[in-house]
Amino acid sequence: MKAQTFIIILLLLLGPAHSLKAQLSPGPLSEPHAHLSGMLKCLSCHSWGDRDLSPKCLDCHAPIQIRIAADSGFHGQLTDTNCVICHSDHVGREFKMIHWDPGKDEFDHSRAGFELDGEHLKLQCETCHTREYIKADDILEYAGSVTVTDVMETTFLGLGSACVDCHADVHHEEFADQTCQECHSTRSWVEVRETFDHTERTKFPLKAAHAEVACKKCHTSSQTPVKDFQVQRFGGLKFELCTDCHTDEHQGSFGTDCLECHTESSFKISDRSGAFDHNKTRYRLLGEHQNVPCNDCHTAKGQFELTQTFDQCSDCHTDHHQGAFSRSDRDLSCDQCHSSTGFFPPLYGVDEHSKSNFPLEGAHLAQPCVFCHKQGDEAVYQWESTRCEICHENSHGSQFSEYLEFGAGCEECHRSSDWVDLVFDHQNSSFPLTGAHLKTGCSACHKPQDDIIQYEGLATSCSNCHKDAHATQFAAQDCQVCHETTSWKIPEFDHQTSTEFPLDGQHAELSCGQCHKFESTINTIRFSPIAHRCQDCHGFGDSQ
């Protein structure tokens, strides 16, 4: 110290103060070293005859000396440990004492012993190099001993390389015996959901349908949230029995070994021959029952229990006949008409129908059952009456109501083979058919009135159907006096008895038209009245 004081005094004597200051200090020290300013403190950092300041730098910056000695971190990998290569001073109070080569953003982080990859590459330095992540004891101790600057705010040292040194353990030490890299990567924390090998790394290999199930479907319990992050609890699940995860819909009816009936491919039994053999139960599946989904019959909890009843079809099927065939004198089983091969067509056929109170005959044989046994949306199998008008519309209106009231039915005239194949005998009516009437179609006389063909109450006189060709000359007489139904032409008119002018002599040889001539006033042949004096037809010469 005496030598140092002596040299300084000597320098002060040899030259001006401002010139001496310029030679001893090239510029102000940076803020962290500002407390070392002044000519009496130069040798705190500098040594006589040596430009390498490293020894004295390391005397102060002990954490760096420790890392160089241990060959760890960035400083431990340097071949030239001269501090001034990267750290210089005397450039001003605001000067940052780190020289980045290349720049800070291009720094090769692998040189610090921690290579950045994945999502780490996108981070700013200050995101990780912050006081809350500094855990090294020597840095914490050093920062506590330095009062001239905030070491924790500026240092890049002291960070750990384990994930939990920066990232919160959202699993709450559930995987304390493992490293995060065993499941996660720096590319994405959730990538593990797709890449985790459940077969190799757990005691429960995921097979078939289990391999398609999302993690949270089984891992339903959640850990306590850490800030905005929360994950499922993955350990401690029971999986020895299917019922550890799945509800036993059978409520213990079939024991605990679900694989006797189900597979991991699907809990729904789609192949009974390969999964569950229903024929080993008390109810064999036959016919259409083999194609019925299980839950169509087993519709509720407990429906698989052995106490379930199935003696009657009505245990499962709705009685669409609404009790029509429930009689005390017969078997109530539906298989008298139906079978398991299909409810349609029914086994109840023509022979069975012939034993009912309505045997099927004629056109009825060709009709589908629903034509008669369905009215609107309702199925009907019982009728108070089987009369035709129950099913068929009465096209005759009220014409035959009187007969229907006294028990006569449509079958008095119609046949079941064909409604137009009539059995009506006109000869038993009030107007027996004779002659040409026998060849005349019904519609020639029976015509519609108000859309109803008239059969009852028709007049029987000839003039009701035939035009009066004689212009009322014989209005007081019946047509049958002269005409017959065989032909309208008069076969033999007896002039002797039917008129007041008997034909005799030469009159008997005359043709009708010689006396009965066309008369324009009546637009027809005049028959009656007619003059029958001689002079009415004969002339006797000049009356003078």
ChimeraX attribute file (.defattr): number of C-alpha atoms within 10 A of each C-alpha:
attribute: neighborCount
match mode: 1-to-1
recipient: residues
	/A:1	6
	/A:2	6
	/A:3	8
	/A:4	12
	/A:5	11
	/A:6	10
	/A:7	10
	/A:8	13
	/A:9	11
	/A:10	10
	/A:11	13
	/A:12	13
	/A:13	10
	/A:14	9
	/A:15	11
	/A:16	10
	/A:17	11
	/A:18	8
	/A:19	10
	/A:20	16
	/A:21	16
	/A:22	10
	/A:23	9
	/A:24	11
	/A:25	14
	/A:26	12
	/A:27	15
	/A:28	17
	/A:29	22
	/A:30	20
	/A:31	17
	/A:32	18
	/A:33	14
	/A:34	14
	/A:35	11
	/A:36	16
	/A:37	16
	/A:38	13
	/A:39	14
	/A:40	12
	/A:41	11
	/A:42	14
	/A:43	12
	/A:44	14
	/A:45	15
	/A:46	16
	/A:47	13
	/A:48	6
	/A:49	6
	/A:50	7
	/A:51	10
	/A:52	16
	/A:53	16
	/A:54	17
	/A:55	16
	/A:56	15
	/A:57	18
	/A:58	15
	/A:59	13
	/A:60	15
	/A:61	14
	/A:62	14
	/A:63	20
	/A:64	21
	/A:65	18
	/A:66	15
	/A:67	16
	/A:68	18
	/A:69	11
	/A:70	12
	/A:71	13
	/A:72	15
	/A:73	18
	/A:74	17
	/A:75	20
	/A:76	19
	/A:77	16
	/A:78	13
	/A:79	7
	/A:80	8
	/A:81	16
	/A:82	15
	/A:83	16
	/A:84	16
	/A:85	11
	/A:86	12
	/A:87	12
	/A:88	15
	/A:89	19
	/A:90	16
	/A:91	14
	/A:92	14
	/A:93	15
	/A:94	11
	/A:95	15
	/A:96	14
	/A:97	17
	/A:98	13
	/A:99	13
	/A:100	12
	/A:101	11
	/A:102	9
	/A:103	9
	/A:104	11
	/A:105	11
	/A:106	9
	/A:107	12
	/A:108	15
	/A:109	14
	/A:110	12
	/A:111	14
	/A:112	15
	/A:113	14
	/A:114	13
	/A:115	12
	/A:116	14
	/A:117	13
	/A:118	10
	/A:119	12
	/A:120	14
	/A:121	13
	/A:122	9
	/A:123	10
	/A:124	10
	/A:125	13
	/A:126	11
	/A:127	10
	/A:128	16
	/A:129	19
	/A:130	18
	/A:131	17
	/A:132	12
	/A:133	17
	/A:134	20
	/A:135	15
	/A:136	13
	/A:137	11
	/A:138	15
	/A:139	21
	/A:140	16
	/A:141	11
	/A:142	16
	/A:143	16
	/A:144	12
	/A:145	10
	/A:146	11
	/A:147	10
	/A:148	11
	/A:149	12
	/A:150	12
	/A:151	19
	/A:152	20
	/A:153	13
	/A:154	12
	/A:155	15
	/A:156	15
	/A:157	21
	/A:158	20
	/A:159	19
	/A:160	14
	/A:161	11
	/A:162	11
	/A:163	13
	/A:164	13
	/A:165	15
	/A:166	18
	/A:167	9
	/A:168	12
	/A:169	16
	/A:170	18
	/A:171	18
	/A:172	14
	/A:173	9
	/A:174	14
	/A:175	12
	/A:176	10
	/A:177	7
	/A:178	10
	/A:179	12
	/A:180	15
	/A:181	11
	/A:182	9
	/A:183	15
	/A:184	16
	/A:185	15
	/A:186	14
	/A:187	12
	/A:188	10
	/A:189	13
	/A:190	11
	/A:191	13
	/A:192	13
	/A:193	12
	/A:194	9
	/A:195	10
	/A:196	13
	/A:197	13
	/A:198	13
	/A:199	12
	/A:200	10
	/A:201	9
	/A:202	10
	/A:203	9
	/A:204	12
	/A:205	13
	/A:206	16
	/A:207	12
	/A:208	12
	/A:209	12
	/A:210	14
	/A:211	14
	/A:212	9
	/A:213	11
	/A:214	11
	/A:215	14
	/A:216	13
	/A:217	9
	/A:218	15
	/A:219	16
	/A:220	13
	/A:221	14
	/A:222	13
	/A:223	16
	/A:224	14
	/A:225	13
	/A:226	13
	/A:227	8
	/A:228	5
	/A:229	11
	/A:230	13
	/A:231	17
	/A:232	17
	/A:233	19
	/A:234	17
	/A:235	11
	/A:236	8
	/A:237	13
	/A:238	11
	/A:239	11
	/A:240	9
	/A:241	11
	/A:242	14
	/A:243	15
	/A:244	11
	/A:245	14
	/A:246	9
	/A:247	9
	/A:248	16
	/A:249	13
	/A:250	14
	/A:251	14
	/A:252	12
	/A:253	13
	/A:254	14
	/A:255	10
	/A:256	13
	/A:257	11
	/A:258	15
	/A:259	12
	/A:260	11
	/A:261	15
	/A:262	17
	/A:263	15
	/A:264	14
	/A:265	12
	/A:266	11
	/A:267	12
	/A:268	14
	/A:269	16
	/A:270	14
	/A:271	9
	/A:272	13
	/A:273	10
	/A:274	11
	/A:275	15
	/A:276	15
	/A:277	13
	/A:278	13
	/A:279	12
	/A:280	9
	/A:281	9
	/A:282	9
	/A:283	11
	/A:284	12
	/A:285	16
	/A:286	12
	/A:287	12
	/A:288	12
	/A:289	14
	/A:290	14
	/A:291	10
	/A:292	11
	/A:293	12
	/A:294	14
	/A:295	10
	/A:296	9
	/A:297	14
	/A:298	14
	/A:299	11
	/A:300	11
	/A:301	11
	/A:302	15
	/A:303	17
	/A:304	18
	/A:305	14
	/A:306	11
	/A:307	8
	/A:308	11
	/A:309	11
	/A:310	11
	/A:311	10
	/A:312	12
	/A:313	13
	/A:314	13
	/A:315	12
	/A:316	14
	/A:317	9
	/A:318	9
	/A:319	13
	/A:320	11
	/A:321	13
	/A:322	11
	/A:323	10
	/A:324	11
	/A:325	15
	/A:326	12
	/A:327	9
	/A:328	7
	/A:329	6
	/A:330	8
	/A:331	11
	/A:332	15
	/A:333	14
	/A:334	14
	/A:335	15
	/A:336	11
	/A:337	14
	/A:338	15
	/A:339	16
	/A:340	13
	/A:341	12
	/A:342	12
	/A:343	13
	/A:344	10
	/A:345	13
	/A:346	13
	/A:347	14
	/A:348	12
	/A:349	13
	/A:350	13
	/A:351	10
	/A:352	12
	/A:353	12
	/A:354	12
	/A:355	10
	/A:356	10
	/A:357	9
	/A:358	10
	/A:359	13
	/A:360	19
	/A:361	13
	/A:362	11
	/A:363	12
	/A:364	15
	/A:365	14
	/A:366	9
	/A:367	11
	/A:368	10
	/A:369	13
	/A:370	10
	/A:371	10
	/A:372	15
	/A:373	15
	/A:374	12
	/A:375	11
	/A:376	7
	/A:377	6
	/A:378	10
	/A:379	14
	/A:380	16
	/A:381	13
	/A:382	11
	/A:383	9
	/A:384	6
	/A:385	9
	/A:386	11
	/A:387	16
	/A:388	13
	/A:389	12
	/A:390	12
	/A:391	12
	/A:392	9
	/A:393	9
	/A:394	13
	/A:395	11
	/A:396	14
	/A:397	12
	/A:398	11
	/A:399	16
	/A:400	15
	/A:401	12
	/A:402	10
	/A:403	12
	/A:404	13
	/A:405	9
	/A:406	8
	/A:407	8
	/A:408	14
	/A:409	16
	/A:410	16
	/A:411	14
	/A:412	12
	/A:413	14
	/A:414	15
	/A:415	17
	/A:416	17
	/A:417	13
	/A:418	11
	/A:419	13
	/A:420	10
	/A:421	11
	/A:422	14
	/A:423	12
	/A:424	13
	/A:425	11
	/A:426	12
	/A:427	10
	/A:428	9
	/A:429	9
	/A:430	10
	/A:431	12
	/A:432	11
	/A:433	16
	/A:434	13
	/A:435	11
	/A:436	12
	/A:437	15
	/A:438	13
	/A:439	9
	/A:440	11
	/A:441	9
	/A:442	11
	/A:443	11
	/A:444	9
	/A:445	16
	/A:446	15
	/A:447	12
	/A:448	11
	/A:449	8
	/A:450	6
	/A:451	10
	/A:452	14
	/A:453	16
	/A:454	17
	/A:455	15
	/A:456	11
	/A:457	8
	/A:458	12
	/A:459	10
	/A:460	10
	/A:461	11
	/A:462	12
	/A:463	13
	/A:464	11
	/A:465	12
	/A:466	9
	/A:467	9
	/A:468	14
	/A:469	12
	/A:470	15
	/A:471	13
	/A:472	11
	/A:473	15
	/A:474	15
	/A:475	11
	/A:476	7
	/A:477	10
	/A:478	12
	/A:479	16
	/A:480	11
	/A:481	11
	/A:482	15
	/A:483	15
	/A:484	15
	/A:485	14
	/A:486	13
	/A:487	11
	/A:488	12
	/A:489	10
	/A:490	12
	/A:491	11
	/A:492	8
	/A:493	12
	/A:494	11
	/A:495	13
	/A:496	12
	/A:497	10
	/A:498	11
	/A:499	11
	/A:500	9
	/A:501	14
	/A:502	13
	/A:503	15
	/A:504	11
	/A:505	8
	/A:506	7
	/A:507	13
	/A:508	12
	/A:509	9
	/A:510	12
	/A:511	9
	/A:512	11
	/A:513	11
	/A:514	9
	/A:515	16
	/A:516	14
	/A:517	12
	/A:518	13
	/A:519	11
	/A:520	9
	/A:521	8
	/A:522	12
	/A:523	11
	/A:524	14
	/A:525	18
	/A:526	19
	/A:527	17
	/A:528	12
	/A:529	8
	/A:530	11
	/A:531	12
	/A:532	11
	/A:533	9
	/A:534	9
	/A:535	9
	/A:536	9
	/A:537	10
	/A:538	8
	/A:539	9
	/A:540	7
	/A:541	6
	/A:542	5
	/A:543	5
	/A:544	3
